Amino acid sequence: MRTHSRIMRLNPATARRVDLLMAVGLFAWAAPDVPWWWRPAGHVPATPVVLGYLVLALAASVPFAWRRRSPVLVFALAAAVLLTRHALHQNQIAAFAAVLVAAYGLGAYSTGAGHHAGRLGRLSLIIAAVIGVTFNNDRMAGLPFALIGAAFLAGDAAAARRNEAAAAAEAAHLAERTRIARELHDVLAHQLSAITLQSGVARITGSDPDGTLATVERLSREALTELNHLLGVLRDDDADHPGRRPAPSLAELGSLLKAARDAGTPADLAVIGPERDLSPGLQLSAYRIVQESLTNVLKHAPGARTFVTLRYQTDHLALRVVNGPPPQGNATAVIRTAVARPGTGGRGVPGMRERAELYGGRLHARAASGGFAVAATLPYDDRGGRP
């Protein structure tokens, strides 16, 4: 996407150099028409005549250095020079070329609402028609009209492509920001929720402080490892970067469930059907959905019995995470209040749904039997889900 944007739009410094070179080139084309060494007969002074020709050459070239900033003014000056040269019966080829370039700029760089651009287009065609009918050859009178109109339309089409590229780049930028936010949430929320829960248990019950500290240390290390992996991906898109930790896969679900059990939430995994060869991206999405579901259990129902089921169907992976109601007790209520603070939720389920939809799947989440259930279907990707 970024490459496409660079193709469609020059950076300001390069665009400025291009416009300066264009102005110099147009002046070099028009300069031979200036009678530098002309000496009139009689007492007619040569200097005013030469200066007049020079002014016309400059007016048809120098303004092009600002053709992107003031396209209407540049077009008006170029058209005025062409009409003047025609009225004086001078060579009009260079001036007409300048009008074509200016008409392109009028279409490409005029800003404003659509109706404003339409008025500019009609203005250019009206001036082109005036120029066209001034040519002596009636059969060729329509040619300048057609050429200038075509130049304007070409510029207008270039502006449309440039705007589309800019809109696509902005959409890609917003999508990337959303992806980064989602990854950060998924990487950190689960581990931090487990750490908070473990700390709350240790503070309230006062039992097994050494074991709690060991679990907190392990979860912290895992969070740092995943965060470093994410930062590495953001710095460099090369998946084969040496030393980079592979993205989490379904093979690591056991570690997720162990972390939940260590945090006091019993969790079991069931895999139904022959396992398939899924792409890393699809496995990561399934892993993150399970991770976020367990995070929600730790936040809102710590200690609740939780079941994770992976079912390999013919054409899709069915994923289900179900938890029952949390155990009752003052300690659990205090921990749940500390972990699930008001105003901090609401992003988990939409994020999981977005992950499923990225692969053409669906995700449903609802309350169930005093607990909560998350069900997702993820179609197999281009690997075909080979057994």
C-alpha positions as a Markdown table, in Angstrom:
| # | Residue | x | y | z |
|---|---|---|---|---|
| 1 | Met | 0.0 | 0.0 | 0.0 |
| 2 | Arg | 2.7 | 2.4 | 0.9 |
| 3 | Thr | 4.5 | 1.7 | -2.4 |
| 4 | His | 1.3 | 2.4 | -4.4 |
| 5 | Ser | 1.0 | 5.8 | -2.6 |
| 6 | Arg | 4.5 | 6.7 | -3.5 |
| 7 | Ile | 3.8 | 5.9 | -7.2 |
| 8 | Met | 0.7 | 8.1 | -7.2 |
| 9 | Arg | 2.2 | 11.1 | -5.4 |
| 10 | Leu | 5.6 | 12.7 | -5.6 |
| 11 | Asn | 7.2 | 14.0 | -2.4 |
| 12 | Pro | 7.1 | 17.8 | -2.2 |
| 13 | Ala | 10.8 | 18.3 | -2.9 |
| 14 | Thr | 10.7 | 16.1 | -6.0 |
| 15 | Ala | 7.5 | 17.7 | -7.3 |
| 16 | Arg | 9.0 | 21.1 | -6.9 |
| 17 | Arg | 12.1 | 20.1 | -8.9 |
| 18 | Val | 9.9 | 18.7 | -11.6 |
| 19 | Asp | 7.9 | 21.9 | -11.9 |
| 20 | Leu | 11.0 | 24.0 | -12.0 |
| 21 | Leu | 12.4 | 21.9 | -14.8 |
| 22 | Met | 9.1 | 22.1 | -16.6 |
| 23 | Ala | 9.2 | 25.9 | -16.4 |
| 24 | Val | 12.8 | 26.0 | -17.6 |
| 25 | Gly | 12.0 | 23.6 | -20.5 |
| 26 | Leu | 9.0 | 25.7 | -21.6 |
| 27 | Phe | 11.1 | 28.9 | -21.6 |
| 28 | Ala | 13.8 | 27.2 | -23.6 |
| 29 | Trp | 11.2 | 26.2 | -26.1 |
| 30 | Ala | 9.7 | 29.7 | -26.3 |
| 31 | Ala | 13.0 | 31.6 | -26.2 |
| 32 | Pro | 14.0 | 31.1 | -29.9 |
| 33 | Asp | 10.8 | 33.1 | -30.8 |
| 34 | Val | 12.3 | 36.2 | -29.1 |
| 35 | Pro | 14.0 | 38.3 | -31.8 |
| 36 | Trp | 17.1 | 38.8 | -29.7 |
| 37 | Trp | 19.2 | 40.4 | -32.5 |
| 38 | Trp | 16.4 | 42.0 | -34.4 |
| 39 | Arg | 17.1 | 45.5 | -35.8 |
| 40 | Pro | 14.1 | 47.3 | -37.3 |
| 41 | Ala | 14.4 | 49.6 | -40.2 |
| 42 | Gly | 13.9 | 53.3 | -39.7 |
| 43 | His | 13.6 | 54.8 | -36.3 |
| 44 | Val | 11.5 | 52.1 | -34.5 |
| 45 | Pro | 13.3 | 51.2 | -31.2 |
| 46 | Ala | 14.1 | 47.5 | -31.0 |
| 47 | Thr | 14.2 | 47.2 | -27.2 |
| 48 | Pro | 10.4 | 47.5 | -26.4 |
| 49 | Val | 9.7 | 44.9 | -29.1 |
| 50 | Val | 12.3 | 42.4 | -27.8 |
| 51 | Leu | 11.0 | 43.0 | -24.3 |
| 52 | Gly | 7.4 | 42.3 | -25.4 |
| 53 | Tyr | 8.4 | 39.0 | -26.9 |
| 54 | Leu | 10.4 | 38.2 | -23.8 |
| 55 | Val | 7.5 | 38.9 | -21.5 |
| 56 | Leu | 5.3 | 36.6 | -23.5 |
| 57 | Ala | 7.9 | 33.8 | -23.3 |
| 58 | Leu | 8.3 | 34.3 | -19.5 |
| 59 | Ala | 4.5 | 34.4 | -19.0 |
| 60 | Ala | 4.1 | 31.1 | -20.8 |
| 61 | Ser | 6.8 | 29.4 | -18.8 |
| 62 | Val | 7.8 | 30.8 | -15.4 |
| 63 | Pro | 4.3 | 30.4 | -13.8 |
| 64 | Phe | 4.6 | 26.7 | -14.3 |
| 65 | Ala | 6.9 | 26.5 | -11.3 |
| 66 | Trp | 3.7 | 27.1 | -9.3 |
| 67 | Arg | 1.3 | 25.0 | -11.4 |
| 68 | Arg | 0.3 | 22.7 | -8.4 |
| 69 | Arg | -0.3 | 25.6 | -6.1 |
| 70 | Ser | -2.1 | 28.0 | -8.5 |
| 71 | Pro | -3.4 | 25.9 | -11.4 |
| 72 | Val | -6.2 | 28.3 | -12.4 |
| 73 | Leu | -3.9 | 31.3 | -12.6 |
| 74 | Val | -1.3 | 29.3 | -14.6 |
| 75 | Phe | -3.9 | 28.2 | -17.0 |
| 76 | Ala | -5.4 | 31.7 | -17.5 |
| 77 | Leu | -1.9 | 33.1 | -18.1 |
| 78 | Ala | -1.0 | 30.4 | -20.6 |
| 79 | Ala | -4.3 | 30.9 | -22.5 |
| 80 | Ala | -3.8 | 34.7 | -22.5 |
| 81 | Val | -0.3 | 34.3 | -24.0 |
| 82 | Leu | -1.6 | 32.0 | -26.7 |
| 83 | Leu | -4.4 | 34.4 | -27.7 |
| 84 | Thr | -1.9 | 37.3 | -27.7 |
| 85 | Arg | 0.6 | 35.5 | -29.9 |
| 86 | His | -2.2 | 34.5 | -32.3 |
| 87 | Ala | -3.4 | 38.1 | -32.5 |
| 88 | Leu | 0.2 | 39.2 | -33.3 |
| 89 | His | 0.5 | 36.5 | -35.9 |
| 90 | Gln | 3.4 | 34.9 | -34.0 |
| 91 | Asn | 4.5 | 31.3 | -33.7 |
| 92 | Gln | 2.0 | 29.6 | -31.4 |
| 93 | Ile | 3.3 | 26.0 | -31.1 |
| 94 | Ala | 5.2 | 26.5 | -27.8 |
| 95 | Ala | 2.4 | 28.6 | -26.3 |
| 96 | Phe | -0.2 | 25.9 | -27.3 |
| 97 | Ala | 2.0 | 23.2 | -25.6 |
| 98 | Ala | 2.0 | 25.4 | -22.5 |
| 99 | Val | -1.8 | 25.6 | -22.6 |
| 100 | Leu | -2.0 | 21.8 | -22.8 |
| 101 | Val | 0.2 | 21.4 | -19.8 |
| 102 | Ala | -1.7 | 24.0 | -17.9 |
| 103 | Ala | -5.0 | 22.3 | -18.7 |
| 104 | Tyr | -3.7 | 19.0 | -17.3 |
| 105 | Gly | -2.7 | 20.9 | -14.1 |
| 106 | Leu | -6.1 | 22.5 | -13.9 |
| 107 | Gly | -7.7 | 19.1 | -13.8 |
| 108 | Ala | -5.1 | 17.5 | -11.6 |
| 109 | Tyr | -4.5 | 20.1 | -8.9 |
| 110 | Ser | -7.6 | 22.2 | -8.6 |
| 111 | Thr | -9.1 | 21.8 | -5.1 |
| 112 | Gly | -12.6 | 22.3 | -3.8 |
| 113 | Ala | -15.9 | 20.7 | -3.9 |
| 114 | Gly | -17.2 | 18.8 | -6.9 |
| 115 | His | -19.3 | 21.6 | -8.3 |
| 116 | His | -16.3 | 23.9 | -8.1 |
| 117 | Ala | -14.2 | 21.5 | -10.1 |
| 118 | Gly | -17.1 | 21.3 | -12.6 |
| 119 | Arg | -17.0 | 25.1 | -13.0 |
| 120 | Leu | -13.3 | 24.9 | -13.6 |
| 121 | Gly | -13.7 | 22.2 | -16.2 |
| 122 | Arg | -16.3 | 24.3 | -18.1 |
| 123 | Leu | -14.1 | 27.3 | -17.9 |
| 124 | Ser | -11.2 | 25.4 | -19.5 |
| 125 | Leu | -13.4 | 24.1 | -22.3 |
| 126 | Ile | -14.9 | 27.5 | -23.0 |
| 127 | Ile | -11.4 | 29.1 | -23.3 |
| 128 | Ala | -10.3 | 26.1 | -25.4 |
| 129 | Ala | -13.3 | 26.7 | -27.7 |
| 130 | Val | -12.4 | 30.4 | -28.0 |
| 131 | Ile | -8.8 | 29.4 | -28.9 |
| 132 | Gly | -10.0 | 26.8 | -31.3 |
| 133 | Val | -12.3 | 29.1 | -33.4 |
| 134 | Thr | -9.5 | 31.7 | -33.8 |
| 135 | Phe | -7.5 | 29.3 | -36.0 |
| 136 | Asn | -7.8 | 30.1 | -39.7 |
| 137 | Asn | -8.3 | 26.6 | -40.9 |
| 138 | Asp | -12.0 | 25.8 | -40.2 |
| 139 | Arg | -11.5 | 22.1 | -40.6 |
| 140 | Met | -8.8 | 22.2 | -37.8 |
| 141 | Ala | -10.7 | 24.5 | -35.5 |
| 142 | Gly | -12.0 | 21.7 | -33.3 |
| 143 | Leu | -8.6 | 20.1 | -32.8 |
| 144 | Pro | -7.4 | 22.5 | -30.1 |
| 145 | Phe | -10.7 | 22.3 | -28.3 |
| 146 | Ala | -10.4 | 18.5 | -28.3 |
| 147 | Leu | -6.8 | 18.4 | -27.2 |
| 148 | Ile | -7.2 | 20.9 | -24.3 |
| 149 | Gly | -10.4 | 19.2 | -23.1 |
| 150 | Ala | -8.5 | 15.8 | -23.2 |
| 151 | Ala | -5.6 | 17.3 | -21.2 |
| 152 | Phe | -8.0 | 18.6 | -18.6 |
| 153 | Leu | -9.8 | 15.2 | -18.3 |
| 154 | Ala | -6.5 | 13.4 | -18.1 |
| 155 | Gly | -5.5 | 15.6 | -15.2 |
| 156 | Asp | -8.9 | 15.1 | -13.5 |
| 157 | Ala | -8.5 | 11.3 | -13.8 |
| 158 | Ala | -5.0 | 11.5 | -12.3 |
| 159 | Ala | -6.4 | 13.5 | -9.4 |
| 160 | Ala | -9.1 | 10.9 | -8.8 |
| 161 | Arg | -6.5 | 8.1 | -8.8 |
| 162 | Arg | -4.4 | 10.1 | -6.4 |
| 163 | Asn | -7.3 | 10.7 | -4.0 |
| 164 | Glu | -8.3 | 7.0 | -4.1 |
| 165 | Ala | -4.7 | 6.0 | -3.3 |
| 166 | Ala | -4.6 | 8.5 | -0.4 |
| 167 | Ala | -7.9 | 7.2 | 0.9 |
| 168 | Ala | -6.7 | 3.6 | 0.6 |
| 169 | Ala | -3.5 | 4.5 | 2.5 |
| 170 | Glu | -5.4 | 6.2 | 5.2 |
| 171 | Ala | -7.7 | 3.1 | 5.5 |
| 172 | Ala | -4.6 | 0.9 | 5.7 |
| 173 | His | -3.1 | 3.1 | 8.4 |
| 174 | Leu | -6.3 | 2.9 | 10.5 |
| 175 | Ala | -6.5 | -0.9 | 10.0 |
| 176 | Glu | -2.9 | -1.2 | 11.1 |
| 177 | Arg | -3.5 | 0.9 | 14.2 |
| 178 | Thr | -6.5 | -1.4 | 15.0 |
| 179 | Arg | -4.4 | -4.5 | 14.5 |
| 180 | Ile | -1.7 | -3.2 | 16.8 |
| 181 | Ala | -4.2 | -2.3 | 19.5 |
| 182 | Arg | -5.9 | -5.7 | 19.2 |
| 183 | Glu | -2.5 | -7.5 | 19.4 |
| 184 | Leu | -1.4 | -5.5 | 22.4 |
| 185 | His | -4.7 | -6.1 | 24.1 |
| 186 | Asp | -4.5 | -9.9 | 23.5 |
| 187 | Val | -0.9 | -10.2 | 24.5 |
| 188 | Leu | -1.1 | -8.3 | 27.7 |
| 189 | Ala | -4.7 | -8.6 | 29.0 |
| 190 | His | -4.5 | -12.3 | 29.6 |
| 191 | Gln | -1.2 | -12.4 | 31.5 |
| 192 | Leu | -2.0 | -9.2 | 33.5 |
| 193 | Ser | -5.4 | -10.5 | 34.5 |
| 194 | Ala | -3.8 | -13.8 | 35.7 |
| 195 | Ile | -1.1 | -11.8 | 37.6 |
| 196 | Thr | -3.8 | -9.6 | 39.2 |
| 197 | Leu | -5.8 | -12.6 | 40.2 |
| 198 | Gln | -2.9 | -14.4 | 41.7 |
| 199 | Ser | -1.8 | -11.3 | 43.6 |
| 200 | Gly | -5.4 | -10.9 | 44.9 |
| 201 | Val | -5.6 | -14.5 | 46.0 |
| 202 | Ala | -2.2 | -14.2 | 47.9 |
| 203 | Arg | -3.3 | -11.0 | 49.6 |
| 204 | Ile | -6.7 | -12.2 | 50.7 |
| 205 | Thr | -5.9 | -15.8 | 51.6 |
| 206 | Gly | -2.3 | -15.5 | 52.6 |
| 207 | Ser | -1.7 | -19.1 | 51.4 |
| 208 | Asp | 1.4 | -20.4 | 49.5 |
| 209 | Pro | 3.1 | -17.0 | 49.0 |
| 210 | Asp | 6.1 | -18.7 | 47.4 |
| 211 | Gly | 4.1 | -20.6 | 44.9 |
| 212 | Thr | 2.1 | -17.4 | 44.0 |
| 213 | Leu | 5.2 | -15.4 | 43.5 |
| 214 | Ala | 6.7 | -18.1 | 41.2 |
| 215 | Thr | 3.5 | -18.1 | 39.2 |
| 216 | Val | 3.5 | -14.3 | 38.9 |
| 217 | Glu | 7.1 | -14.4 | 37.8 |
| 218 | Arg | 6.4 | -17.0 | 35.1 |
| 219 | Leu | 3.4 | -15.1 | 33.8 |
| 220 | Ser | 5.4 | -11.8 | 33.8 |
| 221 | Arg | 8.2 | -13.5 | 31.8 |
| 222 | Glu | 5.6 | -14.9 | 29.3 |
| 223 | Ala | 4.0 | -11.5 | 28.9 |
| 224 | Leu | 7.4 | -9.9 | 28.2 |
| 225 | Thr | 8.3 | -12.6 | 25.7 |
| 226 | Glu | 5.0 | -12.1 | 23.8 |
| 227 | Leu | 5.4 | -8.3 | 23.9 |
| 228 | Asn | 8.9 | -8.6 | 22.6 |
| 229 | His | 7.7 | -10.8 | 19.8 |
| 230 | Leu | 5.0 | -8.3 | 18.9 |
| 231 | Leu | 7.4 | -5.4 | 18.9 |
| 232 | Gly | 9.7 | -7.4 | 16.6 |
| 233 | Val | 6.9 | -8.0 | 14.2 |
| 234 | Leu | 6.1 | -4.3 | 14.1 |
| 235 | Arg | 9.7 | -3.3 | 13.5 |
| 236 | Asp | 10.3 | -5.8 | 10.7 |
| 237 | Asp | 7.8 | -7.7 | 8.5 |
| 238 | Asp | 10.4 | -10.4 | 7.7 |
| 239 | Ala | 9.0 | -13.5 | 9.3 |
| 240 | Asp | 12.4 | -15.3 | 9.0 |
| 241 | His | 14.2 | -12.8 | 11.1 |
| 242 | Pro | 16.8 | -14.7 | 13.1 |
| 243 | Gly | 16.0 | -15.2 | 16.8 |
| 244 | Arg | 12.3 | -14.2 | 16.4 |
| 245 | Arg | 9.9 | -16.3 | 18.4 |
| 246 | Pro | 7.2 | -17.9 | 16.2 |
| 247 | Ala | 3.6 | -16.6 | 16.5 |
| 248 | Pro | 1.6 | -18.6 | 19.1 |
| 249 | Ser | -0.2 | -21.6 | 17.6 |
| 250 | Leu | -2.9 | -24.1 | 18.7 |
| 251 | Ala | -0.1 | -26.4 | 20.0 |
| 252 | Glu | 0.4 | -23.9 | 22.8 |
| 253 | Leu | -3.1 | -24.0 | 24.1 |
| 254 | Gly | -2.0 | -26.3 | 26.9 |
| 255 | Ser | 0.2 | -23.5 | 28.3 |
| 256 | Leu | -2.8 | -21.1 | 28.2 |
| 257 | Leu | -4.9 | -23.5 | 30.2 |
| 258 | Lys | -2.1 | -24.3 | 32.6 |
| 259 | Ala | -1.8 | -20.5 | 33.3 |
| 260 | Ala | -5.6 | -20.4 | 34.0 |
| 261 | Arg | -5.4 | -23.4 | 36.3 |
| 262 | Asp | -2.4 | -21.8 | 38.1 |
| 263 | Ala | -4.6 | -18.7 | 38.6 |
| 264 | Gly | -7.2 | -20.8 | 40.3 |
| 265 | Thr | -9.6 | -21.3 | 37.3 |
| 266 | Pro | -9.9 | -25.0 | 36.4 |
| 267 | Ala | -9.8 | -25.3 | 32.6 |
| 268 | Asp | -9.9 | -28.4 | 30.4 |
| 269 | Leu | -9.2 | -28.9 | 26.6 |
| 270 | Ala | -10.9 | -31.3 | 24.3 |
| 271 | Val | -9.9 | -31.9 | 20.7 |
| 272 | Ile | -12.4 | -33.7 | 18.5 |
| 273 | Gly | -11.6 | -35.0 | 15.0 |
| 274 | Pro | -8.3 | -35.4 | 13.2 |
| 275 | Glu | -6.1 | -32.4 | 13.4 |
| 276 | Arg | -5.6 | -30.3 | 10.3 |
| 277 | Asp | -2.6 | -28.5 | 8.8 |
| 278 | Leu | -3.7 | -24.9 | 9.4 |
| 279 | Ser | -1.9 | -21.7 | 8.3 |
| 280 | Pro | 0.0 | -19.8 | 11.1 |
| 281 | Gly | -2.5 | -16.9 | 10.7 |
| 282 | Leu | -5.5 | -19.1 | 11.2 |
| 283 | Gln | -3.9 | -20.8 | 14.2 |
| 284 | Leu | -3.0 | -17.4 | 15.7 |
| 285 | Ser | -6.6 | -16.2 | 15.4 |
| 286 | Ala | -7.9 | -19.4 | 17.1 |
| 287 | Tyr | -5.3 | -19.1 | 19.8 |
| 288 | Arg | -6.1 | -15.4 | 20.5 |
| 289 | Ile | -9.9 | -16.2 | 20.7 |
| 290 | Val | -9.2 | -18.9 | 23.3 |
| 291 | Gln | -6.8 | -16.6 | 25.1 |
| 292 | Glu | -9.3 | -13.7 | 25.2 |
| 293 | Ser | -12.1 | -16.0 | 26.3 |
| 294 | Leu | -9.9 | -17.3 | 29.2 |
| 295 | Thr | -9.0 | -13.7 | 30.0 |
| 296 | Asn | -12.7 | -12.8 | 30.3 |
| 297 | Val | -13.2 | -15.8 | 32.6 |
| 298 | Leu | -10.3 | -14.6 | 34.8 |
| 299 | Lys | -11.8 | -11.1 | 34.9 |
| 300 | His | -15.4 | -11.8 | 35.4 |
| 301 | Ala | -15.7 | -15.3 | 36.8 |
| 302 | Pro | -12.4 | -16.3 | 38.5 |
| 303 | Gly | -12.5 | -19.9 | 39.6 |
| 304 | Ala | -15.3 | -20.9 | 37.3 |
| 305 | Arg | -15.0 | -24.3 | 35.7 |
| 306 | Thr | -14.1 | -23.7 | 32.0 |
| 307 | Phe | -14.1 | -26.1 | 29.0 |
| 308 | Val | -12.3 | -25.4 | 25.7 |
| 309 | Thr | -13.3 | -27.5 | 22.7 |
| 310 | Leu | -11.7 | -27.7 | 19.3 |
| 311 | Arg | -13.7 | -29.6 | 16.7 |
| 312 | Tyr | -12.1 | -30.2 | 13.3 |
| 313 | Gln | -15.0 | -30.3 | 10.8 |
| 314 | Thr | -14.8 | -31.1 | 7.1 |
| 315 | Asp | -14.4 | -27.5 | 6.0 |
| 316 | His | -13.9 | -25.4 | 9.2 |
| 317 | Leu | -12.6 | -25.4 | 12.7 |
| 318 | Ala | -15.3 | -25.1 | 15.4 |
| 319 | Leu | -14.1 | -23.5 | 18.5 |
| 320 | Arg | -16.0 | -23.3 | 21.8 |
| 321 | Val | -15.1 | -21.9 | 25.2 |
| 322 | Val | -17.7 | -22.3 | 28.0 |
| 323 | Asn | -17.5 | -21.4 | 31.6 |
| 324 | Gly | -19.9 | -22.0 | 34.4 |
| 325 | Pro | -20.8 | -19.6 | 37.2 |
| 326 | Pro | -18.0 | -18.5 | 39.6 |
| 327 | Pro | -17.8 | -20.1 | 43.0 |
| 328 | Gln | -19.4 | -18.2 | 45.7 |
| 329 | Gly | -17.5 | -16.7 | 48.6 |
| 330 | Asn | -16.3 | -13.4 | 50.0 |
| 331 | Ala | -12.7 | -13.9 | 48.7 |
| 332 | Thr | -13.9 | -14.6 | 45.1 |
| 333 | Ala | -16.2 | -11.6 | 45.2 |
| 334 | Val | -13.4 | -9.3 | 46.3 |
| 335 | Ile | -11.0 | -10.7 | 43.7 |
| 336 | Arg | -13.6 | -10.4 | 40.9 |
| 337 | Thr | -14.2 | -6.7 | 41.9 |
| 338 | Ala | -10.5 | -6.0 | 41.9 |
| 339 | Val | -9.8 | -7.7 | 38.5 |
| 340 | Ala | -12.9 | -6.5 | 36.6 |
| 341 | Arg | -13.0 | -2.8 | 37.4 |
| 342 | Pro | -15.9 | -0.8 | 35.9 |
| 343 | Gly | -15.3 | 0.9 | 32.6 |
| 344 | Thr | -12.3 | -1.4 | 31.6 |
| 345 | Gly | -14.2 | -4.0 | 29.6 |
| 346 | Gly | -16.2 | -4.1 | 26.4 |
| 347 | Arg | -13.3 | -4.7 | 23.9 |
| 348 | Gly | -12.8 | -8.4 | 24.2 |
| 349 | Val | -15.8 | -9.8 | 22.3 |
| 350 | Pro | -15.7 | -7.3 | 19.5 |
| 351 | Gly | -12.0 | -8.1 | 19.0 |
| 352 | Met | -12.6 | -11.8 | 18.9 |
| 353 | Arg | -15.4 | -11.3 | 16.4 |
| 354 | Glu | -13.1 | -9.2 | 14.2 |
| 355 | Arg | -10.5 | -12.0 | 14.3 |
| 356 | Ala | -13.1 | -14.5 | 13.2 |
| 357 | Glu | -14.4 | -12.3 | 10.4 |
| 358 | Leu | -10.9 | -11.7 | 9.0 |
| 359 | Tyr | -10.9 | -15.4 | 8.0 |
| 360 | Gly | -14.5 | -15.4 | 6.8 |
| 361 | Gly | -15.7 | -16.9 | 10.0 |
| 362 | Arg | -18.3 | -16.1 | 12.7 |
| 363 | Leu | -18.3 | -15.7 | 16.4 |
| 364 | His | -21.2 | -15.7 | 18.9 |
| 365 | Ala | -21.0 | -14.9 | 22.6 |
| 366 | Arg | -23.8 | -15.2 | 25.1 |
| 367 | Ala | -24.6 | -15.9 | 28.7 |
| 368 | Ala | -25.2 | -19.6 | 29.4 |
| 369 | Ser | -26.3 | -21.4 | 32.5 |
| 370 | Gly | -25.0 | -18.8 | 34.9 |
| 371 | Gly | -21.8 | -18.5 | 33.0 |
| 372 | Phe | -20.7 | -17.5 | 29.5 |
| 373 | Ala | -20.2 | -19.2 | 26.1 |
| 374 | Val | -18.1 | -18.2 | 23.1 |
| 375 | Ala | -18.5 | -20.2 | 19.9 |
| 376 | Ala | -16.5 | -19.5 | 16.7 |
| 377 | Thr | -16.3 | -21.1 | 13.3 |
| 378 | Leu | -13.2 | -20.5 | 11.2 |
| 379 | Pro | -13.2 | -21.8 | 7.6 |
| 380 | Tyr | -10.0 | -23.5 | 6.5 |
| 381 | Asp | -7.8 | -21.2 | 4.5 |
| 382 | Asp | -5.9 | -21.8 | 1.2 |
| 383 | Arg | -4.0 | -24.6 | 2.8 |
| 384 | Gly | -7.2 | -26.5 | 2.6 |
| 385 | Gly | -7.0 | -27.7 | 6.2 |
| 386 | Arg | -5.1 | -30.8 | 5.1 |
| 387 | Pro | -5.2 | -33.6 | 7.7 |
